[in-house]
Amino acid sequence: MSVLNNETTTVDTSAPELLLDQHVKYIQALDTKKNDLEYWLTEHLRVNGLYWGATALHILGHPGALDQEQIIEYLIKCQHDNGGFGGHIDHDPHILSTLSAVQVLITYDRLDAIQVDKVVDYISSLQNEDGSFSGDSWGETDTRFIFCAINCLSLLKRLDDKRLDLQKTIDYVVRCRNFDGGFGSSPGGESHAAQVYVCLGTLTILNALHYVDADQLGWWLSERQLKNGGLNGRPEKLEDVCYSWWVLSSLSMLQRTHWIDAPKLIRFILESQDTETGGIADRPGNMPDVFHTVFGIAGLSLLGYPGLVAVDPVYCMPRHVIQRIGLVDK
């Protein structure tokens, strides 16, 4: 039995088991595949990949499976003079990789290794007049970047920076809300589960969740579950393991995780495991990757799957880490 928001759900005992040891080995082996073309094509995602892998390992209960000092030394080399982090050494800084770097450093309790004030300078410089945030100096805007900025500043406990106008940010996010209750990447953009997560996360951190119609949005999110138990990101799309996080975490923030069929979702995630190599794919039968692995494991944690470390639904980090830095009560 597992507990979801004080509701009890029965775990399907006929579903496959979580291949915990194989997933640990899969993540440990990722940086050894330097003869694979994919390794070099994804170079720009290296810092994000570190966050995905380290977070998955912590939720699996294996925080020491990677070389912590090697990770810290690498991240230091990714920080630029302006405070931002690139996706890899000598790559331009971006808010996406900056958040991932900060999340990894906080998870390992090593913020002391970087220049935190410069990170705050970098993020504050990306806020636009309308309250949105750009992803980098080139100016692209997206609600994802707003969440990255607010998430990062919250983790650093620097949301009180006087250069920020948080009410404008709240107002901008609210303008991205649609008639169906969902949120898009910008005002007028199509509702999408991943954008719902980043907008809800932003509003939750900024204590502005009262702007959301929880029942209407909860209905839209619960409608993302298909007959096979998987979740999609918007109507008429295929199921995908990563939405086990985007949808479920959003429902958790709304306190409505009981609006989906949890045992069927657990089965879908577990059936998407690669029984030979470890790792989790987007759906059963496909090739695994670390992105879907972390969000599948994080989804299982939110569902109360036994043996996993609790994950925080807003920050997508181990809950004990968020408790350690004082952002939620112990």
C-alpha positions in Angstrom: 0.0 0.0 0.0 1.1 3.6 -0.6 -0.3 6.9 0.5 -1.0 9.8 -1.8 -2.3 13.0 -0.2 -3.9 11.0 2.6 -5.6 8.7 0.1 -4.6 5.0 0.1 -4.0 3.3 -3.2 -3.3 -0.4 -3.9 0.0 -1.1 -5.8 -0.5 -3.7 -8.5 1.6 -6.7 -7.3 1.5 -8.2 -10.8 3.5 -5.2 -12.2 7.2 -5.6 -13.0 9.6 -4.7 -10.1 11.8 -1.6 -10.1 15.2 -2.6 -11.4 17.0 -0.5 -8.9 20.5 -1.9 -9.2 20.4 -1.9 -13.0 19.4 1.8 -13.0 22.3 2.7 -10.7 24.7 0.9 -13.1 23.1 2.5 -16.1 23.6 6.0 -14.8 27.2 5.3 -13.6 28.1 4.1 -17.1 26.8 7.2 -19.0 30.0 9.1 -18.9 32.0 6.1 -20.2 30.2 6.0 -23.6 32.6 8.4 -25.3 32.8 6.3 -28.5 29.1 6.8 -29.0 28.0 9.6 -31.4 25.1 10.4 -29.0 27.6 11.3 -26.3 29.0 14.1 -28.3 25.7 15.3 -29.9 24.4 15.8 -26.3 27.4 17.7 -25.1 25.3 20.9 -24.5 23.2 18.9 -22.1 26.0 17.7 -19.9 25.2 19.8 -16.8 21.5 19.0 -17.2 22.4 15.4 -17.5 24.4 15.6 -14.2 21.3 16.9 -12.5 19.1 14.1 -14.0 21.6 11.4 -13.1 22.5 12.6 -9.6 18.9 13.3 -8.7 17.8 9.8 -9.9 20.6 8.2 -7.8 19.6 10.1 -4.7 16.0 9.1 -5.0 17.1 5.5 -5.6 19.0 5.7 -2.3 22.5 5.7 -3.8 23.8 9.2 -3.3 27.5 8.1 -3.4 27.3 6.3 -6.7 29.1 9.1 -8.5 32.4 10.8 -7.7 31.2 13.9 -5.9 34.5 15.8 -6.0 34.8 15.2 -9.7 31.3 16.6 -10.2 32.1 19.7 -8.2 35.3 20.4 -10.0 33.5 20.0 -13.3 30.7 22.4 -12.4 33.2 25.0 -11.2 34.7 25.0 -14.7 31.2 25.5 -16.2 30.6 28.8 -14.3 31.2 32.0 -16.3 32.5 35.4 -15.1 28.9 36.7 -15.3 27.8 34.0 -12.8 25.8 31.8 -15.2 26.6 28.2 -16.0 27.0 26.8 -19.5 25.7 23.4 -20.5 29.3 22.2 -20.7 32.8 23.7 -20.3 33.2 26.6 -22.7 29.5 26.6 -23.6 27.6 29.9 -23.3 25.7 30.4 -20.0 22.0 29.7 -19.9 19.3 29.7 -17.1 18.5 26.0 -17.7 22.1 24.8 -17.0 22.5 27.4 -14.2 19.5 25.9 -12.4 20.8 22.3 -12.9 24.2 23.3 -11.6 22.8 24.9 -8.5 20.5 21.9 -7.8 23.4 19.5 -8.0 25.6 21.7 -5.7 22.8 22.0 -3.1 22.1 18.3 -3.3 25.7 17.6 -2.5 25.8 20.5 0.0 28.6 22.2 -1.8 27.3 25.7 -2.7 30.6 27.0 -1.1 32.4 25.9 -4.2 30.9 28.6 -6.5 30.3 32.3 -6.5 26.7 32.5 -5.4 26.4 36.3 -5.5 27.4 36.2 -9.2 24.7 33.6 -9.9 22.1 36.0 -8.4 23.5 38.8 -10.5 23.2 36.7 -13.6 19.6 35.6 -12.9 18.4 39.1 -12.0 19.9 40.5 -15.2 17.6 38.2 -17.2 14.3 39.6 -15.9 12.4 41.6 -18.5 10.2 44.6 -18.1 7.0 42.5 -18.4 8.1 40.2 -15.5 9.2 37.3 -17.7 12.8 36.0 -17.8 15.0 35.4 -20.8 16.9 32.1 -21.0 20.2 33.9 -21.8 21.6 37.1 -23.3 20.0 36.4 -26.6 16.6 37.2 -25.1 14.4 34.1 -25.8 11.5 34.0 -23.3 9.5 31.0 -22.1 7.7 30.2 -18.9 10.3 27.5 -18.4 12.9 30.2 -17.9 10.7 32.0 -15.3 10.5 28.8 -13.3 14.2 28.2 -13.6 14.9 31.7 -12.3 12.5 31.6 -9.4 13.4 28.1 -8.5 17.1 28.9 -8.4 16.7 32.1 -6.4 14.4 30.3 -4.0 17.0 27.5 -3.5 19.7 30.2 -2.9 17.3 32.1 -0.6 17.7 35.3 -2.6 14.1 36.0 -3.8 14.4 39.2 -1.7 16.8 40.7 -4.2 15.8 44.3 -4.7 16.4 44.2 -8.4 13.5 41.8 -8.9 9.9 42.6 -9.5 8.1 39.4 -8.4 4.6 40.7 -8.7 5.3 41.4 -12.4 6.4 37.8 -12.7 3.2 36.5 -11.1 1.1 38.7 -13.3 2.9 37.4 -16.4 2.5 33.8 -15.4 -1.2 34.4 -14.8 -1.5 35.9 -18.3 -0.3 32.5 -19.7 -3.3 30.7 -18.2 -5.9 29.5 -20.8 -9.6 28.9 -20.9 -9.1 25.2 -20.1 -7.2 26.0 -16.9 -3.8 25.0 -18.3 -0.8 27.2 -19.1 1.3 27.8 -22.2 4.9 28.9 -22.8 3.8 32.5 -23.3 0.4 34.4 -23.2 -1.8 32.7 -25.7 0.3 29.6 -26.0 -1.3 26.2 -26.1 -1.7 24.4 -22.7 0.9 21.8 -22.1 1.6 19.7 -19.1 5.3 20.7 -18.8 4.3 24.4 -18.9 1.6 23.7 -16.3 4.3 22.3 -14.0 6.7 25.3 -14.4 3.9 27.8 -14.0 2.4 26.1 -10.9 5.9 25.7 -9.5 6.5 29.4 -9.9 3.2 30.4 -8.3 3.7 27.9 -5.5 7.2 29.2 -4.6 5.8 32.8 -4.8 2.8 32.0 -2.6 0.4 32.8 -5.4 -1.3 29.5 -6.1 -4.6 31.2 -5.3 -4.7 32.5 -8.9 -5.3 28.9 -10.1 -8.6 27.2 -10.4 -7.4 23.9 -8.8 -10.5 21.9 -9.8 -10.5 23.0 -13.4 -6.8 22.5 -13.9 -6.9 19.2 -11.9 -9.5 18.0 -14.3 -7.4 18.9 -17.4 -4.3 17.2 -15.8 -6.2 14.0 -14.9 -7.5 13.9 -18.5 -3.9 13.3 -19.6 -4.1 9.7 -18.5 -4.6 7.2 -21.3 -6.1 3.7 -21.2 -2.6 2.1 -20.8 -2.0 4.1 -17.6 0.6 6.5 -19.2 0.2 10.3 -19.3 0.5 12.6 -22.3 1.3 16.3 -22.3 -1.7 17.6 -24.2 -4.8 16.1 -25.9 -4.4 13.6 -28.8 -0.7 13.0 -28.1 1.1 9.8 -27.1 1.8 8.8 -23.6 5.4 9.5 -22.3 7.1 8.6 -19.1 8.4 12.1 -18.5 4.8 13.3 -18.0 4.7 11.0 -15.0 6.5 13.9 -13.5 5.1 17.0 -15.1 1.5 15.9 -14.6 1.8 14.2 -11.3 3.9 16.9 -9.6 1.4 19.5 -10.8 -1.5 17.4 -9.3 0.6 17.1 -6.1 0.9 20.9 -5.8 -2.9 21.0 -6.3 -3.4 18.2 -3.8 -5.2 16.1 -6.4 -2.9 13.2 -7.2 -5.8 10.9 -6.3 -7.6 12.0 -9.4 -5.6 9.6 -11.6 -5.2 5.8 -11.5 -1.9 5.4 -9.6 -1.5 1.6 -10.0 -1.9 1.9 -13.8 0.6 4.7 -14.0 3.1 2.7 -11.8 2.7 -0.3 -14.1 3.3 1.9 -17.2 6.5 3.4 -15.8 7.9 0.0 -14.7 7.0 -1.5 -18.1 9.1 1.2 -19.7 12.3 -0.1 -18.0 15.1 -1.6 -20.1 15.6 -5.0 -18.5 19.0 -5.5 -20.3 20.8 -2.2 -19.8 18.8 -0.5 -17.0 17.4 3.0 -17.5 13.8 4.0 -18.4 12.5 4.9 -21.9 9.7 7.2 -22.9 7.4 4.2 -23.4 7.7 0.4 -23.3 10.0 -1.0 -26.0 12.0 2.1 -26.7 15.6 3.0 -25.9 16.3 4.4 -22.4 17.9 7.7 -21.6 18.7 9.5 -18.4 16.0 12.2 -18.9 13.2 9.7 -18.8 15.0 7.7 -16.1 15.0 10.5 -13.6 11.4 11.6 -14.3 10.1 8.0 -14.2 11.8 7.4 -10.9 10.7 10.7 -9.5 7.1 9.9 -10.6 7.3 6.6 -8.8 8.6 8.4 -5.7 5.6 10.8 -5.8 3.3 7.7 -6.1 4.7 6.3 -2.9 6.6 3.4 -4.5 8.3 1.4 -1.7 12.0 1.8 -1.2 12.5 5.2 -2.8 13.6 8.4 -1.2 10.8 11.1 -1.1 11.0 13.7 -3.8 9.8 17.3 -3.5 7.0 18.0 -6.1 8.1 21.6 -6.7 11.9 21.4 -6.8 12.3 17.9 -8.1 15.0 17.2 -5.6 15.1 14.8 -2.6 12.7 16.2 0.0 15.3 15.8 2.7 17.6 18.2 0.8 14.8 20.8 0.6 14.2 20.3 4.3 17.9 20.6 5.1 18.0 24.1 3.5 14.9 25.1 5.3 12.4 25.6 2.4 9.9 23.1 3.8 9.3 21.9 7.4 10.9 18.6 8.5 
